[in-house]
Amino acid sequence: MLKEQLGKIGLADKEAKVFLASLELGSSAVQEIAKRADINRATTYVIIEKMMKKGLMSSVEKGKKTYFQTEDPKRLLKLLEEQEEGLKRKEEEFKKYLPELETLYNIAEEKPKVRFFEGKEGLETIKDEILKTTDKKLELFFSVDDLESVFSQEERKEYLQKRLAKKIKVEGIYTRTNGQFENVITGDEIRIVPKDKFPISVDLTIFNNKVAISSLKGKLIGVIIDNKEITNTLRSVFHLAWEAAEKYQKK
């Protein structure tokens, strides 16, 4: 129990053993302290030197021999006071640099978090993350032709089923060689725009405070940008395009 308490005020395990052994023995030679502490003589001597620097032990010459003894245990209280004073000094010193650290932290928080993905598996990972959205509606630009060239009918159907199971709706602007869809999933709202006038070749999805962009031509790559301001701006651009797309819809 005493060794545990000494550990709490900053003494290492072996330091506590040497201190208690010396306290029990009184003024003793290093080999006696080492034996009582169950630590080898060389290590005990090094520990005693450290303890003497801390003011917890002292030495005395008796004839040709050197004996060591603990100082008054009240010295341990002084050690605690010195530690507290040291902590206060460190605290005051740290406070000087805290504003600079907070500034760096705030700058880092404002930076968009960007993750990159490659290949079809990477694009599938993006789609999986989109489905984790807490939003009940996705806003997106997409090319039906390019999606069909990358993902099979079965893969597209599986994604749709997962989306519907999570009750996530879609508000989208798309291009399609075969023209406007005649049938639309209940609850979804999509508007076609001319492919020759607006050649969309990426899948861009806005969800939560994130924007996912998947390139569907050439090398398959994707990116997810996590930033509230970027997301809100692109959401505004989407709604501007949504209003403009109204004139291309067949009634």
N, C-alpha and C positions, 0 to 999 in steps of 0.2 A: 504493500500500500504506500509506504514512504517513497519507494523508488518510482511508483506511478506519479505521485505528487511532484517529485523532483523533475520528472519528465515534462509535466505541465508548465513548469516555469522556465523550461528551456534547456535543461540538462539532457545530454544524450544518454542512452541506456548505460553505456560503460562508464560515463562520467558519474552517473548516479550511483553505480555499484562501487566505484572507487571512493566517492564522497562518504557513503554509508559505512564502508569498511574502515576507512580512516577514523570516522566518528566513533565507531565502536572500539577501535583499538587504542585510540589516543595517539600520542607521539610514537611513530613506528618507522622502521626502515621500509624501503620500497618493496623488498621481497615479501615482507609480512603482509603489507597491504595487498599486494598482487595475489598472494595465496588466499586471503580472506575474500577478495573480490572475485576470485576464480578467473583471473585474466593474466596473460603472460607478463613477465617482468618488464620487457621493453615497452609494450603497449601501455602498461600502467604508468611508467615513468613519463611517457609523452602526455598522457592524460593529466598527470599531476602538474606538469608544466603549464598546461592550458588552464587548469583550475587555479593555479597560483596567479596567472595573469588576470583571471576574473576576480581575484581577491577572496576566493573561497578556501584556499589552503595556503600554508606557509611552511618554511623549512627552518630547521635549527641544527647547528653543528654540535655534536657531542663527541669530543675526542676526535677521532679520525673518521667518524661516521656521520652521515647526514640523515636526519629524521624528518618526517613530514607529519603534519597534523592539520585538521580542519580548523578554519576560523569559526567564530561564533555563528551558529545557524541564522542569527538575525541578519547576517550578511546577505542571506538569500532574499530578504525583503528589499535590501538595497539594490540587489540585482534586478528585481522586478521593477523598482522605481526607475532604474536606469533604462530598462527596456521600454517602459511607458514613455519616458522622456524622448527616447530614440524614435518611437513610433509617432509621437507628436511632431517631432522635427521633420520626419519623413512626410507626415500628413500635410504640414504647412508647405513643405517644398513641392509636394505633388499638386497642391491647390494652384500653384503658380502656372503649372502646365495644363491643368484641366480644361480651361477655355479653348486652348489650341487643339487638344484632343477631341473636344466636343465639336469643334468646327470641322475637323477632318471626318468625324463620324457622320455629321449632317450632310457633308458633301457626298460621302459614300452612299448614304441613304437615297440621295436624289439621283444617283446614277442608275440608268436602266440596267436591269439584270437580263443578260442575253445568253441564251443557250442555243447551240447549233446541233443539227442532226444531219446524218447522211444516209443515202440509200432508202429503199422502200421500207425497211424495218424502222428507220428513223422517222419516216413520215407516219408510220403506224403508231409509233410512240407519241407523236404529236396529237394524233387523233384520240388516243387513249386519254391524254391529259385534258383535252377539250371536254371529253365526256365527264370529267371530274368537276366541271364547273358548278358553282352554286347558283348561277343565273338560270332562269327558266327559258331564256331565249338567246340564240346565237345570231350575230349579225355577220354576214359573210359575202365575199365576192368569190365566184368560182366559175370554172370552165367545165361544162359537162363533158365535152369531147376529151379534154385532157384527163379528167378524173377517170373516164372509162378506159383510157389507154393505159393507165397505171394500175388501177384496181379492177379486179374481175367483178362480174355481176354478183357472184356469191359474196365477195368481200364487201361490196357496197351494201348489199342487202343485210349482212350481219351488222355493219355499223349503224344502219338505219334502225334495225330492231333494238339495238342497245340504246340509241338515242330516244326512241319512243318509249322504251321501258323506263327511262329516267324522266319522262315527260318534259323533254327539252324541245322547244319549238325553234323554228328557223325563220329568219327574215333575211332573204338573200337576193343578190343581183347576179345574174348568170348570162353566159353566152352558150349557144347550142346550134350546131349546123342544121339540125332537123327542125329548128324553130321552137316556138313556145310550147311548153308542156300543156296538155289538155287536162290532165288530172294532177291535182296537188294534194299532198298529205294534209288531212284535216288539222287545222291549227297553224300550219306553215303559211308564210306569205313570201312568194318569190316573183321577181320581175325580170324579164329578159331584156337584154340590150343588144343591138346589132354587133355581130362578131367582127365585121370588117371595119366598123367605126370605133369599137372599143375592144381591141384584141387582148382579152384577159387570159393569161397563161399561168397564173398562180392561184392557189387556194388560200384566201386570206380570211381568217376567222377572228372575230372580236368577242372576247368572253372575260368576265370578271374585270380585272385590271391588266389583262394580257392581250397580246396580239400574236397569233400564230400565222406564219407565212410559209407555204410549201410550194417550191418550184416544181412544176409537173412536166417540164420539157428538158431534154438533155440530161445532164447529171442531176439526179434527184437529191435535193438539199432542202433543209427547212430550218426555221428559226422561231423561237418563242421569245418575245420581248415583254418583260414584266415591268411596266411603268405606268402609273396612273395618268400622267399628263399626255404621254404618247397615245395611250389607249383612248382617252377622252377626245383627243383631236381627231384620230382616225374614225371614231364613232360619229363625230360631227360630219366628217367627209362622207361617210357612208350614208347618213340621212340626207345630205345634200344630193348625193347621187340617186338615192331612193326616190326623192321627189321628182328629179329630172327623168327618171326611167319610166314614169307613169305614162308618158306619151307614146311609148313603144308597145304598150300592151294591147292585145286584141280583145275587143269587148265581146 
